[in-house]
Amino acid sequence: MPKQNDTLKSRLARSREIHISVIGRKSGRTISIPVWFVFDGATLYLLPVQGSDTQWYKNVLKNPSMGIKAGSEQAELKVAPITDAKKVSSVAEKFRAKYGAGDVKKYYSKFDVAVTAPIA
């Protein structure tokens, strides 16, 4: 019987967008939004559209737990911010490779942070 995370990894490998759920740092409410992502190996990478000014990013700094949903698969993950410029640049390159440099340039305005989450 396959483990749940194997099914989740398979879904992530075939998806272009996931929904993330974070706890609002002020409201305490769960906020769910669609985002682009890169799944590489056993690691999920997220690039906030407005960098460190992105609201969901500010929320995960306060509560580093995030729900993800890819199709019918869901998981609760512990996330960690990436602030090292070289590592953020590496994540941005992964996004350009997956979504195209033009679309990344069109939708993303600030490249000062990223987020990572291991998927065991």
C-alpha atoms as one frame of an Amber mdcrd trajectory, in Angstrom:
protein
   0.000   0.000   0.000   1.585   3.349  -1.001   2.209   5.882   1.718   0.155
   9.074   1.579   3.256  11.174   0.875   4.112   9.021  -2.146   0.708   9.900
  -3.596   1.235  13.562  -2.682   4.682  13.593  -4.313   3.213  12.053  -7.459
   0.496  14.728  -7.545   3.041  17.516  -6.984   5.181  16.188  -9.832   2.199
  16.612 -12.188   0.816  19.935 -10.893   1.483  23.533 -11.875  -0.347  25.107
  -8.956  -1.221  24.186  -5.386  -3.362  25.780  -2.700  -1.635  26.746   0.501
  -3.359  27.421   3.812  -1.733  29.575   6.456  -2.901  31.032   9.764  -3.368
  34.806   9.649  -0.851  36.436  11.986  -3.394  39.044  13.114  -6.775  37.413
  12.528  -5.877  33.862  13.548  -8.060  32.648  10.660  -7.020  30.122   8.056
  -6.290  31.768   4.718  -6.095  29.663   1.549  -4.637  30.870  -1.747  -3.377
  29.306  -4.986   0.371  29.563  -5.618   3.012  28.337  -8.003   5.652  26.014
  -6.591   8.616  23.852  -7.493   8.932  20.307  -6.168  12.518  19.117  -6.377
  13.540  15.784  -4.865  11.751  15.708  -1.520  11.594  19.481  -1.109   8.813
  21.930  -1.892   9.905  25.464  -2.797   7.674  28.515  -2.768   8.524  31.970
  -4.046   6.336  34.754  -2.621   5.079  36.944  -5.467   5.985  40.180  -3.647
   8.924  38.731  -1.756   9.066  39.604   1.937   6.090  41.965   1.449   3.781
  39.028   0.612   1.100  38.540   3.267   1.203  34.726   3.375   4.978  34.905
   3.827   4.589  37.250   6.808   2.051  34.800   8.232   4.393  31.785   8.024
   7.135  33.757   9.761   4.817  33.920  12.783   3.416  30.381  12.415   5.731
  28.150  10.328   3.037  25.599   9.558   1.331  25.415   6.175  -1.332  23.223
   4.708  -0.965  22.322   1.044  -3.477  20.837  -1.324  -2.564  19.416  -4.727
  -5.634  17.973  -6.418  -7.217  15.656  -3.856  -3.982  15.226  -1.877  -3.357
  17.288   1.238  -0.584  17.617   3.804   0.445  19.774   6.735   4.066  20.919
   6.436   6.611  22.730   8.560   8.120  25.487   6.463  11.311  27.500   6.760
  12.143  30.873   5.213  15.115  31.211   2.891  16.768  34.623   3.119  20.252
  33.872   1.778  20.511  35.721  -1.559  22.258  32.860  -3.392  19.685  30.307
  -2.215  16.768  32.602  -3.117  18.324  33.099  -6.552  18.560  29.320  -6.957
  14.848  28.956  -6.127  13.986  31.735  -8.596  15.933  29.853 -11.289  13.923
  26.701 -10.547  10.741  28.745 -11.025  12.033  30.172 -14.326  12.838  26.651
 -15.533   9.336  25.393 -14.665   7.137  28.370 -15.589   9.278  30.316 -18.069
  11.373  33.399 -17.429   8.764  35.687 -18.991   5.944  34.621 -16.683   8.152
  34.739 -13.593   9.214  38.271 -14.546   5.574  39.204 -15.228   4.131  37.951
 -11.924   6.974  38.189  -9.401   8.151  41.628  -8.322  10.643  41.001  -5.526
  13.209  38.229  -5.083  14.488  38.659  -1.514  13.008  35.546   0.153  11.713
  32.059  -0.582  10.189  29.270   1.479  11.134  25.612   1.726   9.350  22.597
   3.157  10.598  19.003   3.257   8.159  16.278   2.245   9.229  13.020   3.837
